[in-house]
């Protein structure tokens, strides 16, 4: 590709992005024929620019219908920020719908993860997390009851992190996180309004407070089409590997 062609494609993508930014999700873009005439470029050149945006997931082609603006996923920086804060940062209104709330005795697996005696009472609850009314995630949490005396289902409409800090003086200091793609169970799929074959992100977290005490376990199913995760990676792990090799 010549420098002139590369410059033209870059310019076309910029124009298309401006067009998309001014549109709403679900809007149909002008046809490639109309845009090529409006901007004075060959249809094949325009099609390749649109192809690039289709590959990025910014727009989608619908056979026999046209090209449409698609919803963009929310990008979350992995860290100790709450769902509620993430949504507020995006100008959305976070909320929760409590789906289940009970007290269960810790079995061997749960007791081992929470570092409590087998049989200790554990609060277990499941919430549907919403952003301005749109279902985003289904979250299940287990937390030792002794850490949160008096906590009830009516307290769980907002951020659990904020509740723990304000009422119980419990501040999360670290978390072990695992992430994997999954096909959700039928009930979760229904709650999140997903198609049968639509994948989700399952995030498992074990949270500890600033003293290293395990305070809760959370399993979250996020809509894969509405959520992306990103992370800043430090060089600490690589430095450790290099130090071992040097030794």
C-alpha positions, 0 to 999 in steps of 0.5 A: 500500500502506498503512503497516499492510499494509507493516508486516504484509508486513515482519513476515511476511518476518521470520518466514519468514526465521526459519523458513528460518534454522532449517531446512536446505537442501532442507527443505520449508517448511510449506504456505501454508495451514498458515502463514496459519492459524498466523500468522492472516493471509490466504493471499494476503498470505502468498503475496506474502511468500513470492513476495518470498523466491522472487525473492531466491532464498532459497526455491524453489517446486516445482510440486505439491510445495511450497516448499523452502529453497535453497542460498545462494551464497558471497559473495566480496569481490573482492580478493587473498584466496585461495579457501582463506582464503575457505572457512576464513572460512566454517567450511568445509574447503578442498581441491584435486584436481590435474587437470593439471600440465605445463611448456609453452614460452611462446607469443607470447600467454602471453609477452606477458601474463607479460612473459617471453621467448617460449619460456621454460618456464611451469608450467601446472596445473589444479585442482578447488577444493572446499569441505568436499568440494563442487566449487566451481570449476575453476582453471587457472594459468600461472606462469613456472617460474623464479619457482618452482624445484622446485614440483611437483604435490604442492605444490598441495593448498592455497592458492597465494598462501600457498605463494608467500609462504612458500616463494618470498617472492612476495607478490601486490600487485595484480591485473587482473580480468575477469569474465563469465558463461559456459556451461562446457565439458562436462568442466568441467560434469561436474566441477562437477556442473552441468546442461546450461544452468547458467551459471558465472562465469569470472574471469580474473586477471593477478597482479603482486607488490608491485614490479609484476612479473607473477607469474601468470595464472589462469582460474577457472570458478566455479559460478554457483549457489554463488558471488557476487562483491561489491566495494567501489568507491572514488571514485578513478575518479570523482574522476579523471573529474571532474578531467579535466572540470574541466580 
